Amino acid sequence: MNMDQLIRLLNLDLSWEYAAMIQYIQHASMLTGPEYVAIIQEELFRVYQGLLYGRRSCGLAF
């Protein structure tokens, strides 16, 4: 595998990760009511995890 292939595959992985983050945010925004607070928090935590993964994959630190 050469460098261009590796970069292309890493970019593909990041695009899937960001798409998942958007879906988690959309799901969390659709839930309303106090009975869904725990689920909303879990969805937003998944977004945070995805953000951390993406930043680590790119070599960026918080």
C-alpha positions as CSV (number, residue, x, y, z in Angstrom):
1,M,0.0,0.0,0.0
2,N,1.4,3.4,-0.9
3,M,0.9,6.7,0.8
4,D,-1.8,7.9,-1.6
5,Q,-3.9,4.7,-1.0
6,L,-3.4,5.1,2.8
7,I,-4.5,8.7,2.8
8,R,-7.6,7.8,0.6
9,L,-8.6,5.1,3.0
10,L,-8.1,7.2,6.1
11,N,-10.2,10.0,4.5
12,L,-12.9,7.4,3.7
13,D,-12.8,6.3,7.4
14,L,-13.1,9.9,8.6
15,S,-16.1,10.5,6.3
16,W,-17.9,7.5,7.7
17,E,-17.1,8.7,11.2
18,Y,-18.5,12.2,10.5
19,A,-21.6,10.8,8.9
20,A,-22.2,8.8,12.0
21,M,-21.8,11.8,14.2
22,I,-24.4,13.7,12.1
23,Q,-26.8,10.8,12.5
24,Y,-26.3,10.7,16.3
25,I,-27.0,14.5,16.5
26,Q,-30.1,14.1,14.3
27,H,-31.4,11.2,16.5
28,A,-30.8,13.2,19.7
29,S,-32.6,16.2,18.3
30,M,-35.7,14.2,17.5
31,L,-36.2,13.0,21.1
32,T,-38.2,15.1,23.4
33,G,-39.3,14.7,27.0
34,P,-37.7,13.9,30.3
35,E,-37.9,10.2,29.8
36,Y,-35.4,10.5,26.9
37,V,-32.7,12.5,28.7
38,A,-30.4,9.5,29.3
39,I,-30.8,8.4,25.6
40,I,-30.0,11.9,24.4
41,Q,-26.9,12.1,26.6
42,E,-25.8,8.8,25.2
43,E,-26.3,9.9,21.7
44,L,-24.3,13.1,22.3
45,F,-21.5,11.1,24.1
46,R,-21.2,9.0,20.9
47,V,-20.7,12.2,18.9
48,Y,-18.0,13.3,21.3
49,Q,-16.3,9.9,20.9
50,G,-16.5,10.2,17.2
51,L,-14.9,13.6,17.3
52,L,-12.1,12.3,19.5
53,Y,-11.5,9.4,17.1
54,G,-11.4,11.7,14.1
55,R,-9.0,14.1,15.7
56,R,-6.7,11.3,16.8
57,S,-6.8,9.8,13.4
58,C,-5.6,13.1,11.9
59,G,-2.9,13.5,14.5
60,L,-4.6,16.4,16.2
61,A,-4.7,16.8,20.0
62,F,-7.3,18.5,22.2
